[in-house]
């Protein structure tokens, strides 16, 4: 009995939908936590896993190690028409760390529960890695070449700025992306249910820029029992408090305006740019993601000073995560210095540009058509990502980048809260939906 069942299964054609869940679970079980230093535990193992899965279907993947253990995998699929510009599909294999004690299911178990795959990276972004692998493996097993060349890149270090991943490849191996003019990557193509007749799918067309900075105030050191009117900690905390409470002005970029116009049409109501709180209240779980794209932001994240309770230190430091909208970097830096005041020295720790592209063209049409074919009430709309991705590195090569990792989500799921959050998970049905959409997209891109 068991032999006949096993034999029947071995003869059955395995599809992308069949294996995407297992691929996602396998990737989650490889702990690729990125601690923001030179180490990258698990990235090499993930790169080898991906390379093995691609080699099984006839590709010749290459692994590039920028530093011991910091490995990325790249492969190229020949298309039907090699004269056409190529498409890049990129994803990262690293994840932010997770404390298992905080989770319902262990973050590196890949547990299936409540219709979801649980684990660190389930939405950021081993789900897209798995969907890409599943689609590519299915197409190559069945001999279905894409219309044009596709470059696949599974990258290290995105969670710390991509220095050991995308940035390394772009700087040292730009030939890998020869002929590529367009790309898709993470944090886009996910659904927001408006009503029973309409689901918006947010396609990322813009990203905020980044200024991670160190703030320093020098003061007069002294005994903790003495009065000190030049206390570095006091001066710094007052400046950080001003910055942390500051509400930067609303600035309407074209991607944000495009999203709000689409939302206004979908809701059948006029949205007031002067009353964005009322607008955000209509967005449920994605309000956090959209709200931060209306203005520049600066979030204090770390403080440091002193070494003994009875010693006033001569210096105090803080770190701030600053994000600016496309076209507003200069205004952002000017505002920062005004808010902080002359006593605060501001130094850059890591910075990266903002991006924005138009929501038009054949690639966007292919996204819309693929979504509509699998979800009749789908409408693709542009939006701006509050963070950043490896797209910023590929933009340096003149590649037009979008966020398109399609997922149809339950309306009640707090998708924005999944990113870097506790109990990160992705619906099984969403993964299978993503496979179908990506396959259609590739067929018509």
C-alpha positions as CSV (number, residue, x, y, z in Angstrom):
1,X,0.0,0.0,0.0
2,X,2.7,2.5,1.0
3,X,4.8,1.6,-2.0
4,X,2.0,2.2,-4.5
5,X,1.2,5.6,-2.8
6,X,4.8,6.6,-2.9
7,X,5.1,5.5,-6.6
8,X,2.0,7.5,-7.5
9,X,3.4,10.6,-5.9
10,X,6.8,10.2,-7.6
11,X,5.0,10.2,-11.0
12,X,3.0,13.3,-10.3
13,X,4.2,16.6,-11.7
14,X,5.4,18.9,-8.9
15,X,4.3,22.4,-9.4
16,X,5.4,25.7,-7.9
17,X,2.4,25.8,-5.7
18,X,3.2,22.3,-4.4
19,X,6.7,23.2,-3.1
20,X,6.6,26.9,-2.2
21,X,5.6,26.3,1.4
22,X,8.4,23.8,2.0
23,X,10.9,26.1,0.3
24,X,9.8,28.9,2.6
25,X,10.0,26.7,5.7
26,X,13.4,25.4,4.7
27,X,14.7,29.0,4.3
28,X,13.2,30.1,7.6
29,X,15.0,27.2,9.4
30,X,18.3,28.6,8.2
31,X,19.1,31.2,10.9
32,X,20.4,34.1,8.8
33,X,20.2,36.7,11.6
34,X,22.1,39.9,10.7
35,X,23.6,41.6,13.7
36,X,24.9,44.6,11.8
37,X,28.6,43.6,12.1
38,X,31.0,41.6,10.0
39,X,29.4,38.3,10.8
40,X,26.5,36.8,8.9
41,X,25.7,33.4,10.5
42,X,23.7,31.3,8.1
43,X,24.0,33.5,4.9
44,X,26.5,31.1,3.4
45,X,24.2,28.1,4.2
46,X,21.3,30.0,2.6
47,X,23.3,30.8,-0.5
48,X,24.2,27.2,-0.9
49,X,20.7,26.0,-0.4
50,X,19.4,28.4,-3.1
51,X,22.2,27.5,-5.5
52,X,21.4,23.8,-5.0
53,X,17.7,24.4,-5.8
54,X,18.6,26.3,-8.9
55,X,21.2,23.8,-10.1
56,X,18.7,21.0,-9.8
57,X,16.7,22.5,-12.7
58,X,19.7,23.2,-15.0
59,X,20.9,26.6,-14.0
60,X,24.5,27.5,-13.2
61,X,24.3,29.6,-10.1
62,X,27.3,31.5,-8.8
63,X,28.0,32.2,-5.1
64,X,29.8,35.4,-4.3
65,X,31.3,35.8,-0.8
66,X,32.2,39.4,0.0
67,X,33.5,38.5,3.5
68,X,33.7,35.2,5.3
69,X,30.2,33.8,5.4
70,X,28.6,36.8,3.7
71,X,27.4,35.1,0.6
72,X,25.0,35.9,-2.2
73,X,23.7,33.7,-5.1
74,X,23.2,34.9,-8.6
75,X,22.0,33.0,-11.7
76,X,20.8,34.0,-15.2
77,X,17.9,32.4,-17.1
78,X,18.1,32.7,-20.9
79,X,14.9,34.1,-22.4
80,X,13.2,33.5,-25.7
81,X,14.4,36.8,-27.0
82,X,18.0,37.6,-25.9
83,X,17.8,40.9,-27.7
84,X,15.3,42.3,-25.2
85,X,16.5,44.1,-22.0
86,X,16.7,41.7,-19.1
87,X,14.7,41.7,-15.9
88,X,16.2,41.4,-12.4
89,X,14.3,39.6,-9.6
90,X,16.1,40.1,-6.3
91,X,15.6,39.1,-2.7
92,X,17.7,39.0,0.4
93,X,18.2,35.9,2.6
94,X,19.3,37.7,5.8
95,X,16.8,38.6,8.6
96,X,16.8,40.7,11.7
97,X,17.4,38.8,14.9
98,X,14.6,37.4,17.0
99,X,14.2,36.4,20.6
100,X,12.5,33.0,20.7
101,X,11.0,33.7,24.2
102,X,8.8,36.4,22.7
103,X,7.3,34.2,20.0
104,X,4.2,31.9,19.9
105,X,6.2,29.5,17.7
106,X,10.0,29.4,17.5
107,X,11.1,32.0,15.0
108,X,13.4,29.6,13.2
109,X,11.1,26.6,13.1
110,X,9.0,27.3,10.0
111,X,6.0,26.1,11.9
112,X,2.7,25.9,10.1
113,X,-0.2,27.0,12.3
114,X,-3.5,28.8,11.8
115,X,-3.1,28.6,8.0
116,X,0.3,30.5,8.1
117,X,4.0,29.7,7.9
118,X,5.5,31.3,11.1
119,X,9.1,32.5,11.5
120,X,11.6,35.2,11.1
121,X,11.7,36.2,7.5
122,X,8.2,34.9,6.7
123,X,7.4,38.2,5.1
124,X,10.8,39.9,5.1
125,X,11.6,38.3,2.8
126,X,12.0,34.5,2.6
127,X,8.4,34.3,1.3
128,X,9.4,36.1,-1.9
129,X,12.6,34.1,-2.1
130,X,10.6,30.9,-1.9
131,X,8.0,32.1,-4.4
132,X,10.8,33.0,-6.9
133,X,12.5,29.7,-6.5
134,X,9.2,27.8,-6.8
135,X,8.2,29.6,-10.0
136,X,11.6,29.3,-11.6
137,X,11.9,25.7,-10.8
138,X,8.5,24.9,-12.2
139,X,9.1,26.9,-15.4
140,X,12.4,25.2,-16.0
141,X,11.2,21.7,-15.2
142,X,8.4,22.2,-17.8
143,X,10.7,23.9,-20.4
144,X,8.9,27.3,-20.3
145,X,11.6,29.9,-21.0
146,X,10.8,33.5,-20.0
147,X,10.2,36.0,-22.8
148,X,13.5,37.7,-21.9
149,X,16.5,37.0,-19.8
150,X,16.0,37.0,-16.1
151,X,18.7,37.6,-13.6
152,X,18.1,36.1,-10.1
153,X,19.9,37.5,-7.1
154,X,19.5,36.2,-3.6
155,X,21.5,38.6,-1.5
156,X,23.2,38.9,1.9
157,X,23.2,41.8,4.3
158,X,20.1,43.8,3.2
159,X,19.0,44.3,6.8
160,X,22.2,46.3,7.5
161,X,22.4,48.3,4.3
162,X,23.5,45.7,1.8
163,X,27.3,46.5,2.0
164,X,28.2,42.8,1.9
165,X,25.4,41.9,-0.6
166,X,23.9,44.1,-3.3
167,X,26.4,46.9,-2.8
168,X,29.3,44.5,-3.2
169,X,27.9,42.9,-6.3
170,X,27.1,46.3,-8.0
171,X,30.6,47.6,-7.2
172,X,32.7,44.5,-7.9
173,X,30.6,42.5,-10.3
174,X,28.4,44.8,-12.3
175,X,28.7,42.5,-15.4
176,X,26.3,40.2,-13.7
177,X,23.5,42.7,-14.4
178,X,24.5,43.4,-18.0
179,X,21.5,44.4,-20.1
180,X,19.1,44.6,-17.0
181,X,16.8,47.6,-17.2
182,X,14.1,46.8,-14.8
183,X,13.8,44.9,-11.5
184,X,11.3,43.7,-8.9
185,X,12.0,43.1,-5.3
186,X,10.4,43.2,-1.8
187,X,7.6,45.1,0.0
188,X,5.1,45.5,-2.8
189,X,2.2,43.7,-4.4
190,X,0.5,43.0,-1.1
191,X,-3.3,43.5,-0.8
192,X,-5.4,45.9,1.1
193,X,-9.1,45.0,1.1
194,X,-11.3,48.1,0.6
195,X,-14.6,46.2,0.4
196,X,-16.1,43.0,-1.1
197,X,-15.7,44.5,-4.6
198,X,-12.2,45.9,-4.5
199,X,-8.8,45.0,-3.3
200,X,-5.9,47.4,-3.8
201,X,-2.5,45.9,-4.3
202,X,0.3,48.3,-3.4
203,X,3.2,48.3,-5.8
204,X,6.2,50.1,-4.5
205,X,7.4,52.9,-6.8
206,X,9.3,55.0,-4.3
207,X,11.5,54.6,-1.1
208,X,12.4,57.1,1.5
209,X,16.1,57.9,1.8
210,X,18.1,57.2,5.0
211,X,20.3,59.1,7.3
212,X,21.5,57.0,10.3
213,X,23.4,59.5,12.5
214,X,25.3,59.8,15.7
215,X,24.7,62.9,17.8
216,X,27.4,64.1,20.2
217,X,27.4,66.8,22.8
218,X,30.6,67.7,24.7
219,X,30.3,69.2,28.2
220,X,32.3,69.7,31.3
221,X,33.1,66.6,33.3
222,X,32.8,66.7,37.1
223,X,31.7,65.2,40.4
224,X,28.0,64.1,40.5
225,X,27.4,65.9,43.7
226,X,28.4,69.3,42.3
227,X,26.2,71.8,40.4
228,X,27.1,71.6,36.7
229,X,25.6,74.0,34.1
230,X,27.5,72.3,31.3
231,X,26.2,68.8,31.6
232,X,26.5,67.0,28.3
233,X,23.7,64.5,29.1
234,X,21.2,67.3,29.9
235,X,22.0,69.2,26.7
236,X,21.8,66.1,24.6
237,X,18.6,64.8,26.1
238,X,16.9,68.1,25.6
239,X,17.9,68.1,21.9
240,X,16.9,64.5,21.4
241,X,13.5,65.2,23.1
242,X,12.9,68.1,20.7
243,X,13.8,65.9,17.8
244,X,11.8,62.9,18.9
245,X,8.6,65.0,19.4
246,X,9.0,67.1,16.3
247,X,6.4,66.6,13.6
248,X,7.9,67.3,10.2
249,X,5.5,69.0,7.7
250,X,3.5,66.9,5.2
251,X,5.1,66.7,1.8
252,X,3.1,65.1,-1.0
253,X,5.4,63.2,-3.4
254,X,4.0,61.8,-6.7
255,X,3.9,58.2,-5.4
256,X,2.0,59.2,-2.2
257,X,-0.3,61.5,-4.2
258,X,-1.0,58.6,-6.7
259,X,-1.8,56.2,-3.8
260,X,-4.1,58.8,-2.1
261,X,-5.9,59.6,-5.4
262,X,-6.5,55.8,-6.0
263,X,-7.7,55.4,-2.4
264,X,-10.0,58.4,-2.7
265,X,-11.5,56.9,-5.8
266,X,-11.9,53.5,-4.2
267,X,-13.6,54.9,-1.1
268,X,-15.7,57.3,-3.1
269,X,-14.8,60.2,-0.9
270,X,-12.6,63.3,-1.2
271,X,-9.5,63.0,1.0
272,X,-8.2,66.1,2.7
273,X,-4.4,66.5,2.6
274,X,-4.7,68.9,5.5
275,X,-6.4,66.2,7.6
276,X,-4.3,63.2,7.1
277,X,-5.2,61.6,10.5
278,X,-8.7,61.1,9.1
279,X,-7.3,59.5,6.0
280,X,-5.0,57.2,7.9
281,X,-7.9,56.1,10.1
282,X,-9.5,54.5,7.0
283,X,-6.4,52.3,6.3
284,X,-6.4,49.9,9.2
285,X,-3.2,47.9,9.6
286,X,-1.3,49.6,6.8
287,X,-1.8,53.1,8.3
288,X,1.6,52.8,10.0
289,X,3.3,52.1,6.7
290,X,1.5,54.8,4.7
291,X,1.6,57.4,7.5
292,X,5.3,57.6,7.6
293,X,5.5,58.4,3.9
294,X,3.7,61.7,4.3
295,X,6.7,63.4,5.9
296,X,10.3,63.1,6.9
297,X,11.0,61.4,10.2
298,X,13.7,61.2,12.7
299,X,13.5,58.5,15.5
300,X,16.0,58.5,18.4
301,X,17.0,54.9,18.9
302,X,20.1,54.7,21.2
303,X,21.6,56.8,24.0
304,X,25.1,56.5,25.6
305,X,27.0,58.4,28.3
306,X,28.9,58.0,31.5
307,X,30.7,55.2,33.3
308,X,29.9,55.8,37.0
309,X,26.9,57.1,38.9
310,X,28.8,59.9,40.7
311,X,30.7,61.2,37.7
312,X,29.2,63.7,35.3
313,X,30.6,62.6,31.9
314,X,32.3,65.0,29.5
315,X,30.4,63.6,26.5
316,X,27.0,62.1,25.7
317,X,25.9,60.4,22.4
318,X,22.7,59.4,20.8
319,X,21.8,57.6,17.5
320,X,18.9,58.6,15.3
321,X,17.2,56.8,12.4
322,X,16.4,59.5,10.0
323,X,14.3,59.0,6.8
324,X,13.6,61.6,4.1
325,X,11.2,61.7,1.2
326,X,12.3,61.7,-2.4
327,X,13.3,65.3,-3.2
328,X,13.4,66.5,0.4
329,X,16.9,65.5,1.6
330,X,18.3,69.1,1.8
331,X,15.2,70.3,3.6
332,X,15.5,67.4,6.1
333,X,19.1,68.1,7.0
334,X,18.4,71.8,7.4
335,X,15.5,71.0,9.7
336,X,17.6,68.6,11.7
337,X,20.3,71.1,12.5
338,X,17.8,73.8,13.4
339,X,15.9,71.4,15.8
340,X,19.1,70.0,17.4
341,X,20.8,73.4,17.9
342,X,24.4,74.5,17.8
343,X,25.7,72.4,20.7
344,X,24.9,69.1,19.0
345,X,27.5,67.6,16.6
346,X,25.8,65.4,13.9
347,X,27.8,62.7,12.1
348,X,26.6,60.2,9.5
349,X,26.7,56.6,10.4
350,X,25.1,55.3,7.2
351,X,23.2,57.1,4.5
352,X,21.4,56.2,1.3
353,X,19.4,58.0,-1.3
354,X,15.6,58.1,-1.9
355,X,14.1,56.6,-5.0
356,X,11.0,57.2,-7.1
357,X,9.8,56.0,-10.5
358,X,6.6,56.5,-12.4
359,X,3.8,54.1,-12.1
360,X,3.5,53.3,-15.8
361,X,4.9,51.2,-18.6
362,X,4.7,47.6,-19.8
363,X,6.1,46.1,-16.6
364,X,3.3,47.8,-14.5
365,X,0.7,46.6,-17.0
366,X,2.1,43.0,-16.6
367,X,1.7,43.3,-12.8
368,X,-1.8,44.6,-13.1
369,X,-2.8,41.9,-15.6
370,X,-1.3,39.1,-13.5
371,X,-3.0,40.3,-10.3
372,X,-6.3,40.7,-12.1
373,X,-6.2,37.2,-13.6
374,X,-5.8,35.7,-10.1
375,X,-8.0,38.1,-8.2
376,X,-10.8,39.7,-10.3
377,X,-11.3,42.5,-7.8
378,X,-7.6,43.5,-7.8
379,X,-6.4,47.0,-8.7
380,X,-2.7,47.8,-8.6
381,X,-1.8,51.2,-7.1
382,X,1.6,52.9,-6.5
383,X,2.9,53.7,-3.0
384,X,6.1,54.8,-1.3
385,X,8.0,52.6,1.1
386,X,8.9,54.1,4.4
387,X,12.2,52.2,4.6
388,X,14.7,51.1,2.0
389,X,15.7,47.9,0.1
390,X,18.5,46.7,-2.1
391,X,16.8,48.5,-5.0
392,X,19.0,51.5,-4.0
393,X,22.1,49.7,-5.1
394,X,20.6,48.5,-8.3
395,X,19.4,52.0,-9.1
396,X,23.1,53.0,-9.4
397,X,23.3,50.8,-12.5
398,X,20.3,52.7,-14.0
399,X,17.9,49.9,-13.3
400,X,14.3,50.9,-12.8
401,X,13.1,49.2,-9.6
402,X,9.7,48.3,-8.2
403,X,8.5,46.4,-5.1
404,X,6.4,43.5,-6.3
405,X,6.2,40.4,-4.1
406,X,2.5,39.6,-4.6
407,X,0.4,38.4,-1.6
408,X,-3.3,38.2,-1.2
409,X,-3.8,38.8,2.6
410,X,-6.7,38.3,5.0
411,X,-8.1,41.8,5.8
412,X,-7.5,41.2,9.6
413,X,-3.8,40.4,9.3
414,X,-1.5,43.3,10.5
415,X,0.9,43.0,7.6
416,X,2.9,46.1,8.4
417,X,3.4,44.8,11.9
418,X,4.9,41.6,10.6
419,X,8.1,43.4,9.4
420,X,10.7,43.0,12.1
421,X,7.9,42.2,14.6
422,X,7.2,39.3,16.9
423,X,5.2,36.4,15.5
424,X,6.0,37.2,11.9
425,X,4.0,34.9,9.6
426,X,2.7,34.6,6.0
427,X,-0.5,32.9,4.9
428,X,-0.1,29.6,3.1
429,X,-2.7,30.6,0.6
430,X,-0.9,33.9,0.1
431,X,2.3,32.1,-0.8
432,X,0.4,30.0,-3.4
433,X,-1.3,33.0,-4.7
434,X,2.0,34.7,-5.1
435,X,3.4,31.8,-7.1
436,X,0.5,32.0,-9.6
437,X,0.8,35.8,-10.0
438,X,4.6,35.7,-10.4
439,X,4.3,33.0,-13.0
440,X,1.8,35.0,-15.0
441,X,3.9,38.1,-14.6
442,X,7.0,36.5,-15.9
443,X,5.1,35.1,-18.8
444,X,4.0,38.5,-19.9
445,X,6.8,40.8,-18.8
